[in-house]
Amino acid sequence: MAMNSQFDTTVAAYERSMELMPFREHVEAYSFLNAVGDVVGRDVLDLGCGSGLYARRLRRAGAARVVGMDESAAMVEHARRREEREGLGVEYRAADAADPAAGDLPGIAGAFDVVTAVYVLPYAPSREALEGFCVVARRALRATGGRFVAAVLNPEFSTDPQWYRGYGMLLSARQSPAEGTPGHMRAWVGPDVLDLDFFRWSAAAHEQALEAAGFDRVSWIRPTVSEQGRARYGEAFWANYLNCPHALIVHAQAGPRTELADRALPAETTEPTEEK
């Protein structure tokens, strides 16, 4: 069941952002899809799929089955209309991906090899919701295990209000060590302005939520720039972003469910980038 979402009124701008915000294509998509890796013949669930940007790309990359799940009724409706026109074979479900029950839905539970999520975990307003996203991801994976790849807010993103302005956005958050501190992002997409609220979670909070959900190996991946992006915009353009990116990628693996109770492997992590 879909819920009211801050994304309901941003569908058109969100869809255009991949084209109009260079970092989305040349850093975000490039790095994220590299982290996801080969999906040919695999079944993929895209949590918080929005308008279907990544769901469509994963299907075109050869995934056997792709399902997109989002709480925004407007986003899901837009994605379904595009599917009607394009006929890629992507399925879309309107559901709250932070509710563990979403992981038990028919056709979702134990049905996927890979679960993806782009900018979904930062919208968890509580530890319960953060863990809920991770639980849904684990329940959606096969009993034999699988991978969860998520683009998340860099816990140490720059609080300099101009740090990301050259990439079309401003990020702000209260100066507080508390987990789940509210923050705000303003992004310019052509003539449109996106105003989105998020919550700041530490690397440890992410890892704890993933471990509680049944993931036993977690690694952090820094984004990189595509060769096309370097050639088109130059090295200097990307310097600030690469020095302190606003997002990192979390790669989490889960073993067979029957073994999870017997294994307590330490999380395999790298330190997130330093705040500037």
N, C-alpha and C positions, 0 to 999 in steps of 0.2 A: 504494500500500500504506500503510495507516494505521500510526502509531507510537504508543508510549505517550506520553501528554501530561499536563502538569499540569492540563489542563482536563477530563480524563476524569471527575473526580468532582465537577465544578462545574456540570453541565449545567442542573439545575433553577434554581439561584441565578442563573446567567448569563441564563437566559431571563426571569426575573422582574426583573432589574436595570433593564431599560428602563422598567418601570412604577414601581419603588420608589425609584429614584435619580433625582431630578428633572433633574440636569444631563445625564443620558444622552439624554432626550427633547428637552429645551428648549435645550440647547447643542450636545451632540455630534451627535445625529441631524439637528437643524435645520441646523447649519453644514455637516456633511458632505454631506448630500443637496443642499444649495444648491451646494456646490462640484462635485458630480458633474453637476448640471444635468439637462437634458432627456434621458431615455433612451428615449423612445417610438420603437419600431421598431428599437432598437439591441440588440446582443448584448453581454452583460456577464458577466465572470468575477469572482466575489468570493473573493479569496484569504483563507484563514484564516476561513472563513465561520461557524465555531462552530455554534451551533444553528440558523442560517439567518435570524437576525433581519433583516439587511440584504438578503440574497438575496430574501426574501419581499417586502420593501418595494420593491425595485427591479423585481420582476416586476409587482407591483400598480401601479407607476408607469408601466407600459406597455412595459417592455423586451421585445423579441421573444423572446429566449432568455436565461436566467440559469442559470449553473452556479456552484455553491458548492464550494470545495475546502478541506479541512481535514485535518490530520494526526491529530486526535483521533477514534478509532473511535467513542467514545461520543457525541460531538457529531454526527458524520455520521449515526449510527443514529437519534438523536433527530430530526434534520432530515428524514430520509427517512420516519420515522413520521408526522410532521406533514404532509409532502407527500402521503402516502397518504390522510390524512383530508381535506385541504383541496383537493388537486388543482389547484394553481396552475400546474403545469408547470415547476417548478424541478428541475434535476438536481443531484445531489450526488456528488462524487468524494472518496474517501479517499486522500490523497496528501500527501507532504511538500512544501509550497510553497517551501521553501528549497532544494530539490534542482533544479538547472536541468533535469534530465531530465523533471520534471513539466510543463515548458512544451512538451515535444515529444510529449506523449501524444495519441493520436488524439482528435479532437473538441476539443482544446485549442489545439494549435499553429496560429497564424495565424487563429483563428476569431472574435476579439472586437474590438469597437469601443472598449470601455472595460474597464479592470481596476480593481477597488476592493480596499481592504484597510483594515480598522479594527483598530487595536492589534495588528498582526502584526509589523511591522518591529522594535518594541522587544523582541521575544523572540528576535532573532538573537544567538546567543552569540559570534559571531565575524564579522570582516569578510567572510569567505567566505560565511557564511550570509546576511548583510545584502545582499551583492551577489546571492546566489542568489535571494532573493525578487524582486529587481528584474529579474533575467534571465528568470525565469519570467513575470513580467508582460509584458516586451517580446516574448518568444517567443509568448505567447498573443495578442498584438495582431496585427492584419492586417499584411500586408507593406507596405501603403500607409501605415501609421502608426496612431496612436491615443493615448489618454490613460490615465494611471495616477493614481488619486486615493487617497491613503492618509492615514488619521488616525494620527499617530505621537506618541510621547512628546515633549513640549517639551524640547529639550536643556537649557533653562534653567529647568526647573520649580523651584518653591520647595522648599527643604530645611527650611523651618520645619515641624516635625512636626504642627502644628495648622492649617496653611494651608488644607488641603482637608477638614478634619474636618467642617465644616458641610455638605459635599457627599457625605458618607458614605464617605470613604476617607482613608487615611494613606499617604504615599509616603516612602520613605527610600532613601538610597544612600550609599555610602562617599564621603568627600571626596577625590576623586582626579581629576586631569586626564586620566587614561588613557581611551582609547576603549574602549567595551564594559564600563565599570565596572558590576558587578552592583548591582541595587537590588531593592526589595521593595514591593509594594502590598498593603495590607489594606483590604478593602471590606466594608461591612455592607449586606446585602440582606435586609431583614426580619429573621427569626431566624437567617439564615445568614451566615457569615463566609467571604469569599474571600481566600485567601492566594496571591499570585502573584509569581513572580520575573521580573524583566526585566533588560535591559541598556541602559545609557545611551550613546547615540551622538550626536555633535555634528552640527550642521547641515552642516558640511563633509563629514563621513563619509557622510551620507545623499546629498548631492549627488554625491560621488565614485562611490558605488555605482550611482546612477542613470545617471550619464554613462557608466560602464564598461559598463552594460547596454544602452546605445543611446538613452537619453533625452537630448534636446538642449536642452530648455527646462524649467526648474524654478522654481516659485514657492511661497512659503510664505503660508498664509492663517491669520489669527487667527480663533478662533471668536467667534460672537456669540450673543445670546439671542433666542429667539422672542418675539413680542409676547405670546403666551399665557403664557410663562414669566415675563415682566416683570409682567404683570397679576396673576398668581396669587401670586408670591412677593415682588414688590417689587424695586426697583432695588438697595437696600442688600444684599439677600441675595446677589446675584451679583457684588458689587463685588470681593471678593478674587479670585474665580475669573477674572473678565475682566482684572484687573490682571496676573495671572500664571497663565494656564491650565496645566493639567497636560498638555494635548495641543494640537498644532497640526495643520494639514492641509497635506500636500505635494501639489501638482498638477504632474505631469510629463507632457510631451508628447514624442512621438517621430515623426519624419518617416519617409518611405518607406525601407525597408531598403536599397534600391539607392543611396540618397543619403547614408546615414549615414557611409560611409567618406570621402566627399568634403567633409563639413561638420563643423566643430568650433566650433559656436556657443557663446559663453560662457553659463554658467548665469545665468538672470534671477531674482535672489533678493531677498528682503527680510530684514532682520535678525530673528532670533527674539527673543521678549520677554526682558527682563532678569530675572535671578534676584532673588527677594526673600528 
